[in-house]
Amino acid sequence: MHKSWKQISVAIAATLALAACGNVSHDVAKDGHSAGELVWPTPDQVTPMHKGGTFPNLANLRQMRAGLNKQQVSDLIGYPHFSEGVWGVREWNYVFNFRKPDSDDVTVCQYKVLFDDGKVARSFYWKPESCAALLVEQKPAAPSREEMPQHFTLSADALFAFGKADITPEGRNALANLATALRAHGDQVRSIHVTGYTDRLGSAASNQRLSERRAQAVMDVLVQDGLPSSKIQVEGRGESDPVKDCPDGPHAQLVACLAPNRRVEVRIDQ
């Protein structure tokens, strides 16, 4: 009997640990888009298995976006590194390590995910904020006049939030680099064709509209960055012309597999 009660006690303790010890931040909004006060646990408070933080999979971390449920978040970046709880709380905290290219130096960053009251991820934060830049893929230097390519393929996931047509700050930086390269060859550029594509998730009609809006958003940024609107043509082709075919499976894995199809192509005519 004594052994049975001990086993039950252990099970109850494990369940409570997974359920919740309470959010760390204060007054997390019901929609998960903000908190009255963001509170960061100190890195030395991580659970023993996460001591020292972890080196995240950058490809997975770049796929983090609003709309993922807790299981999908855990599939991408694992369960939280602190003991605030897993299922019952609306905040997960992590300590991530990033190794600098060609160096043994390591940058330590904290990452926070806020969930709405339906336990869907809605907002994301870094401490320090500069850590967000570590996820931006290095862009090649602007090509010389003799080497200007005539076709650019831009990942929609790098430009937009999933299912949206609003360009992210990181996306604006990528387009600024493209605009700089094109302005350097302004006298060689006769026309610029911007074509948006989506994956096959969702209806064909909504995908068509989304591809058109994304192509237009890219054009708008290029014009803001000094390219003449008279030379730019936009087109949305929805889910047509996929570059990768993926079998049905768990939603998070399918979204990741279909990523190459979510793109904006820019073709330059000289």
The 8 nearest C-alpha neighbors of each residue, nearest first, counted from 0:
[[1, 3, 2, 4, 5, 6, 7, 8],
 [2, 0, 4, 3, 5, 6, 7, 8],
 [3, 1, 5, 0, 4, 6, 7, 8],
 [4, 2, 0, 6, 5, 1, 7, 8],
 [3, 5, 7, 1, 6, 2, 8, 0],
 [6, 4, 2, 8, 3, 7, 1, 9],
 [5, 7, 3, 9, 4, 8, 2, 10],
 [6, 8, 4, 10, 5, 9, 11, 3],
 [9, 7, 5, 11, 10, 6, 4, 12],
 [8, 10, 12, 6, 7, 11, 13, 5],
 [9, 11, 7, 13, 8, 12, 14, 6],
 [10, 12, 14, 8, 13, 9, 7, 15],
 [11, 13, 9, 15, 14, 10, 8, 16],
 [14, 12, 16, 10, 11, 15, 9, 17],
 [15, 13, 11, 17, 16, 12, 18, 10],
 [14, 16, 18, 12, 17, 13, 11, 19],
 [17, 15, 13, 14, 18, 84, 19, 12],
 [18, 16, 85, 84, 14, 15, 19, 86],
 [17, 19, 87, 15, 86, 84, 16, 85],
 [20, 18, 84, 87, 21, 88, 83, 17],
 [19, 21, 83, 84, 16, 22, 82, 18],
 [22, 20, 19, 83, 88, 23, 84, 87],
 [23, 21, 24, 88, 90, 83, 89, 20],
 [22, 24, 38, 21, 25, 83, 39, 40],
 [25, 23, 38, 37, 22, 36, 27, 26],
 [24, 26, 36, 35, 27, 34, 37, 23],
 [27, 25, 35, 34, 28, 24, 36, 33],
 [26, 28, 34, 25, 33, 35, 31, 29],
 [29, 27, 31, 30, 34, 33, 26, 32],
 [28, 30, 116, 115, 31, 27, 32, 114],
 [29, 31, 115, 28, 32, 116, 121, 114],
 [32, 30, 115, 114, 28, 121, 29, 113],
 [33, 31, 122, 30, 121, 28, 113, 34],
 [34, 32, 28, 31, 27, 35, 122, 113],
 [33, 35, 27, 36, 26, 28, 37, 25],
 [34, 36, 26, 25, 27, 37, 33, 28],
 [37, 35, 25, 34, 24, 38, 26, 27],
 [38, 36, 24, 34, 25, 39, 35, 23],
 [37, 39, 24, 23, 36, 40, 25, 22],
 [40, 38, 41, 37, 23, 24, 92, 109],
 [41, 39, 42, 38, 44, 23, 92, 81],
 [40, 42, 43, 44, 39, 45, 109, 94],
 [43, 41, 44, 45, 40, 94, 51, 52],
 [42, 44, 41, 45, 50, 51, 40, 46],
 [45, 43, 42, 41, 46, 81, 40, 82],
 [46, 44, 81, 80, 43, 42, 49, 50],
 [45, 47, 81, 49, 48, 80, 82, 50],
 [48, 46, 50, 49, 45, 44, 80, 51],
 [49, 47, 46, 50, 45, 80, 52, 51],
 [48, 50, 52, 47, 46, 80, 45, 51],
 [51, 49, 47, 52, 48, 45, 46, 43],
 [50, 52, 49, 53, 43, 42, 94, 45],
 [53, 51, 94, 49, 95, 50, 96, 54],
 [52, 54, 95, 96, 55, 94, 49, 51],
 [53, 55, 96, 95, 97, 56, 52, 98],
 [56, 54, 57, 53, 95, 76, 60, 96],
 [55, 57, 59, 58, 60, 54, 76, 75],
 [58, 56, 60, 59, 55, 61, 134, 54],
 [59, 57, 61, 60, 56, 62, 55, 134],
 [60, 58, 75, 62, 57, 61, 56, 76],
 [59, 61, 57, 62, 63, 58, 56, 76],
 [60, 62, 58, 59, 63, 57, 134, 157],
 [63, 61, 59, 60, 64, 58, 255, 156],
 [64, 62, 60, 61, 59, 65, 72, 75],
 [65, 63, 62, 66, 160, 161, 67, 120],
 [66, 64, 121, 120, 67, 122, 63, 161],
 [65, 67, 120, 119, 121, 64, 68, 161],
 [68, 66, 120, 119, 71, 65, 72, 69],
 [69, 67, 119, 71, 70, 120, 72, 118],
 [68, 70, 72, 71, 73, 119, 118, 67],
 [69, 71, 73, 72, 68, 74, 67, 75],
 [72, 70, 74, 68, 73, 69, 67, 251],
 [73, 71, 69, 75, 74, 70, 76, 67],
 [72, 74, 77, 78, 70, 76, 75, 71],
 [75, 73, 71, 72, 77, 76, 70, 251],
 [74, 76, 59, 72, 73, 77, 71, 60],
 [77, 75, 73, 74, 72, 60, 59, 55],
 [78, 76, 73, 74, 75, 79, 72, 80],
 [77, 79, 73, 80, 76, 85, 72, 91],
 [80, 78, 91, 92, 93, 81, 77, 85],
 [79, 81, 93, 45, 49, 46, 92, 78],
 [82, 80, 45, 46, 79, 83, 92, 44],
 [83, 81, 84, 46, 80, 16, 20, 45],
 [82, 84, 20, 21, 81, 19, 22, 23],
 [85, 83, 19, 17, 82, 18, 20, 16],
 [84, 86, 17, 18, 87, 88, 19, 83],
 [87, 85, 18, 88, 17, 84, 19, 69],
 [86, 88, 18, 19, 85, 84, 89, 17],
 [89, 87, 19, 90, 22, 86, 21, 84],
 [88, 90, 114, 113, 118, 22, 115, 87],
 [91, 89, 113, 112, 88, 22, 114, 92],
 [92, 90, 79, 112, 111, 113, 93, 89],
 [91, 93, 111, 79, 110, 80, 81, 112],
 [92, 94, 80, 110, 79, 109, 95, 111],
 [93, 95, 109, 52, 108, 110, 53, 42],
 [96, 94, 53, 108, 52, 54, 107, 109],
 [97, 95, 107, 54, 106, 53, 52, 108],
 [98, 96, 106, 105, 54, 99, 107, 95],
 [99, 97, 105, 104, 106, 100, 103, 96],
 [98, 100, 102, 104, 105, 101, 97, 103],
 [101, 99, 102, 98, 103, 104, 97, 105],
 [102, 100, 99, 103, 98, 104, 105, 97],
 [103, 101, 104, 100, 99, 98, 105, 97],
 [102, 104, 105, 98, 99, 101, 100, 106],
 [105, 103, 102, 99, 98, 106, 97, 100],
 [104, 106, 98, 97, 99, 96, 103, 107],
 [105, 107, 97, 96, 98, 108, 104, 99],
 [108, 106, 96, 95, 105, 97, 109, 94],
 [109, 107, 95, 94, 126, 130, 96, 106],
 [108, 110, 94, 126, 93, 125, 95, 111],
 [111, 109, 125, 93, 92, 124, 94, 126],
 [110, 112, 92, 124, 123, 91, 93, 125],
 [113, 111, 123, 91, 90, 122, 120, 92],
 [112, 114, 90, 122, 31, 89, 120, 121],
 [115, 113, 120, 89, 31, 119, 118, 121],
 [114, 116, 31, 30, 118, 117, 29, 119],
 [115, 117, 29, 118, 30, 114, 89, 31],
 [116, 118, 115, 119, 114, 30, 29, 68],
 [119, 117, 114, 115, 116, 89, 68, 120],
 [118, 120, 68, 114, 115, 117, 67, 66],
 [121, 119, 114, 65, 67, 66, 113, 68],
 [120, 122, 65, 31, 114, 32, 113, 119],
 [123, 121, 32, 113, 112, 120, 31, 65],
 [124, 122, 112, 111, 113, 121, 125, 110],
 [123, 125, 111, 110, 112, 126, 122, 128],
 [126, 124, 110, 128, 127, 109, 130, 131],
 [127, 125, 109, 128, 108, 110, 130, 124],
 [126, 128, 129, 125, 130, 108, 109, 131],
 [129, 127, 125, 126, 130, 131, 124, 132],
 [128, 130, 131, 127, 132, 125, 126, 133],
 [131, 129, 128, 132, 133, 127, 125, 108],
 [132, 130, 129, 133, 134, 128, 125, 135],
 [133, 131, 130, 134, 135, 129, 169, 128],
 [132, 134, 131, 130, 135, 129, 97, 136],
 [135, 133, 132, 131, 136, 61, 57, 60],
 [136, 134, 132, 133, 137, 169, 131, 157],
 [137, 135, 134, 138, 133, 132, 157, 173],
 [136, 138, 135, 139, 134, 140, 133, 173],
 [137, 139, 136, 140, 173, 176, 135, 141],
 [140, 138, 141, 137, 142, 176, 136, 177],
 [139, 141, 142, 138, 176, 180, 143, 137],
 [140, 142, 180, 139, 143, 176, 179, 177],
 [143, 141, 147, 146, 140, 144, 180, 148],
 [142, 144, 146, 145, 147, 141, 183, 180],
 [143, 145, 146, 147, 184, 142, 183, 187],
 [144, 146, 143, 147, 142, 148, 184, 187],
 [147, 145, 143, 144, 142, 148, 149, 141],
 [146, 148, 142, 144, 145, 143, 149, 184],
 [149, 147, 150, 146, 151, 142, 267, 266],
 [148, 150, 267, 266, 147, 268, 151, 269],
 [149, 151, 266, 148, 265, 267, 152, 264],
 [150, 152, 265, 264, 153, 266, 149, 148],
 [153, 151, 264, 263, 265, 154, 262, 150],
 [152, 154, 263, 262, 264, 155, 151, 157],
 [153, 155, 262, 157, 156, 261, 263, 158],
 [154, 156, 262, 158, 261, 157, 159, 263],
 [157, 155, 154, 159, 158, 160, 161, 261],
 [156, 158, 154, 155, 170, 159, 169, 153],
 [159, 157, 170, 155, 166, 156, 167, 154],
 [160, 158, 166, 156, 167, 155, 165, 164],
 [159, 161, 163, 162, 156, 64, 167, 165],
 [160, 162, 163, 159, 156, 64, 65, 66],
 [161, 163, 160, 164, 209, 159, 206, 197],
 [164, 162, 160, 161, 165, 159, 209, 213],
 [163, 165, 213, 212, 159, 166, 209, 216],
 [166, 164, 163, 159, 167, 160, 216, 213],
 [165, 167, 159, 158, 170, 164, 171, 168],
 [166, 168, 170, 169, 159, 158, 171, 165],
 [169, 167, 171, 170, 172, 166, 158, 173],
 [170, 168, 172, 167, 171, 173, 158, 135],
 [171, 169, 158, 167, 173, 172, 168, 166],
 [172, 170, 168, 174, 173, 169, 175, 167],
 [171, 173, 175, 169, 170, 174, 176, 168],
 [174, 172, 170, 176, 171, 175, 169, 177],
 [175, 173, 177, 171, 176, 172, 178, 170],
 [174, 176, 172, 178, 177, 173, 171, 179],
 [177, 175, 179, 173, 174, 178, 172, 180],
 [178, 176, 174, 180, 175, 179, 181, 173],
 [177, 179, 175, 181, 180, 176, 221, 182],
 [180, 178, 176, 182, 177, 181, 175, 183],
 [179, 181, 141, 177, 183, 178, 182, 176],
 [182, 180, 178, 184, 183, 179, 185, 177],
 [183, 181, 185, 179, 184, 180, 178, 226],
 [182, 184, 180, 181, 185, 179, 144, 143],
 [185, 183, 182, 181, 187, 186, 144, 188],
 [186, 184, 182, 188, 187, 183, 181, 226],
 [185, 187, 184, 188, 189, 183, 182, 269],
 [188, 186, 184, 185, 269, 189, 268, 144],
 [189, 187, 269, 185, 186, 190, 268, 184],
 [188, 190, 269, 268, 187, 230, 191, 267],
 [191, 189, 230, 268, 188, 231, 267, 192],
 [190, 192, 231, 267, 266, 230, 232, 268],
 [193, 191, 232, 266, 265, 231, 233, 194],
 [192, 194, 265, 233, 264, 214, 232, 234],
 [195, 193, 234, 264, 235, 263, 214, 233],
 [196, 194, 263, 210, 235, 214, 236, 213],
 [195, 197, 237, 210, 262, 236, 261, 238],
 [198, 196, 261, 238, 237, 260, 210, 206],
 [197, 199, 238, 260, 261, 200, 257, 196],
 [200, 198, 238, 201, 197, 203, 206, 202],
 [199, 201, 198, 202, 206, 197, 254, 238],
 [202, 200, 199, 203, 206, 205, 198, 204],
 [203, 201, 205, 204, 206, 200, 199, 207],
 [202, 204, 206, 205, 207, 201, 237, 238],
 [205, 203, 207, 202, 206, 208, 237, 201],
 [204, 206, 208, 202, 207, 203, 209, 201],
 [207, 205, 237, 209, 203, 208, 204, 197],
 [208, 206, 237, 204, 210, 205, 209, 236],
 [209, 207, 205, 211, 206, 210, 212, 204],
 [208, 210, 206, 212, 211, 207, 205, 213],
 [211, 209, 195, 235, 196, 237, 213, 207],
 [210, 212, 235, 208, 214, 209, 213, 234],
 [213, 211, 215, 209, 214, 210, 164, 216],
 [214, 212, 216, 164, 210, 215, 211, 195],
 [213, 215, 195, 211, 217, 216, 212, 194],
 [214, 216, 218, 212, 213, 217, 219, 233],
 [217, 215, 213, 219, 218, 214, 212, 220],
 [218, 216, 214, 220, 215, 219, 213, 221],
 [217, 219, 215, 221, 216, 220, 222, 214],
 [218, 220, 216, 222, 217, 221, 215, 223],
 [221, 219, 223, 217, 222, 218, 224, 216],
 [222, 220, 224, 218, 223, 219, 226, 178],
 [221, 223, 226, 219, 225, 224, 220, 228],
 [224, 222, 220, 221, 225, 219, 226, 218],
 [225, 223, 221, 222, 226, 220, 178, 175],
 [224, 226, 222, 223, 227, 221, 178, 182],
 [225, 227, 222, 221, 224, 228, 182, 178],
 [228, 226, 229, 230, 222, 225, 231, 221],
 [227, 229, 231, 230, 222, 226, 218, 232],
 [230, 228, 227, 231, 232, 190, 226, 191],
 [229, 231, 190, 228, 227, 191, 189, 232],
 [232, 230, 191, 228, 229, 192, 190, 233],
 [231, 233, 192, 193, 191, 230, 234, 190],
 [234, 232, 193, 214, 194, 192, 215, 231],
 [233, 235, 194, 211, 193, 214, 195, 236],
 [236, 234, 211, 210, 195, 194, 237, 207],
 [237, 235, 196, 239, 195, 207, 210, 238],
 [236, 238, 207, 206, 196, 210, 197, 239],
 [237, 239, 197, 198, 199, 196, 206, 236],
 [238, 240, 237, 241, 236, 196, 197, 198],
 [239, 241, 242, 238, 236, 196, 260, 237],
 [242, 240, 260, 243, 239, 238, 244, 198],
 [241, 243, 260, 240, 259, 244, 257, 239],
 [244, 242, 241, 260, 245, 259, 257, 256],
 [243, 245, 246, 242, 241, 257, 256, 260],
 [244, 246, 256, 257, 243, 247, 253, 248],
 [247, 245, 248, 244, 253, 256, 257, 249],
 [246, 248, 253, 245, 249, 250, 252, 244],
 [247, 249, 253, 250, 246, 252, 251, 245],
 [250, 248, 252, 251, 253, 247, 254, 71],
 [249, 251, 253, 252, 254, 248, 71, 247],
 [252, 250, 254, 253, 249, 71, 255, 74],
 [251, 253, 255, 249, 250, 254, 256, 248],
 [252, 254, 256, 250, 255, 251, 248, 249],
 [255, 253, 251, 257, 252, 256, 250, 258],
 [254, 256, 252, 258, 253, 257, 251, 62],
 [255, 257, 253, 254, 258, 252, 245, 259],
 [256, 258, 254, 255, 260, 259, 198, 253],
 [257, 259, 255, 261, 260, 256, 254, 156],
 [260, 258, 261, 257, 243, 242, 262, 154],
 [261, 259, 198, 241, 258, 257, 242, 262],
 [262, 260, 197, 155, 198, 258, 259, 196],
 [261, 263, 155, 154, 196, 153, 260, 195],
 [262, 264, 195, 153, 194, 152, 196, 155],
 [265, 263, 152, 194, 151, 193, 153, 262],
 [264, 266, 193, 151, 192, 150, 152, 194],
 [267, 265, 150, 192, 149, 191, 151, 264],
 [266, 268, 149, 191, 190, 150, 269, 192],
 [269, 267, 190, 189, 188, 191, 266, 149],
 [268, 188, 189, 187, 267, 190, 149, 186]]
